[in-house]
Amino acid sequence: MGLGGCGQLARLGIGDTPIAQVTSNPSQHPEVTIHGQVVNLVSLFGQGAYDVRDNSGDIWVVAAHGVPALNTTVTVEGTPLQGLSLGSQTVGVALKEVRRF
């Protein structure tokens, strides 16, 4: 039996984009899939964000609903955002979560 669909491939980390490519040139990646470990979490006025790291770098992800547990491995589909403020900290590029595996 084969893998049926992009969702199953994404869960395996197949077809993901290195985080460094997204952060260095977000306009080239209007929609992207990343895969990595959750290394930090923050809650903002009922909204949540989490920092995902792979072997190329890290990026903050604005959660669509809830945040994953710290130190878990996630695959996230999303849209890059530039100049996002997280509380008092401004991050250059973040990812707006569309779907998480």
C-alpha positions, 0 to 999 in steps of 0.5 A, a space after each residue: 500500500 502506498 502513501 496516499 496524499 501530501 499529508 502523509 508525506 508531510 508527517 514523515 518530513 518529506 518535501 519540507 523546506 529548510 527553515 534557513 531558506 524560509 527566513 532568508 527569502 520569505 517572498 520566495 515561499 508563499 506557502 511552505 512546510 517545515 519540520 523540526 523540534 519545538 524549542 520555545 513557547 509563548 502565549 499572547 493574549 489568548 494566542 500562542 506561538 512556538 519556536 521550531 528548530 531544524 538543523 538549518 535554523 529556527 522560526 517562530 510559528 503563530 499557532 492557528 489553535 493551541 501550541 504543541 508541547 515543548 521538545 516535540 517534533 512537528 511538521 507545519 504548513 504555513 505562510 511566512 510573515 515579516 516583521 512580527 512582534 511577539 510581546 516586546 520582541 520583534 522577529 524578522 520572519 515568522 510562519 502563520 500556521 495553516 496546518 500542523 501534523 
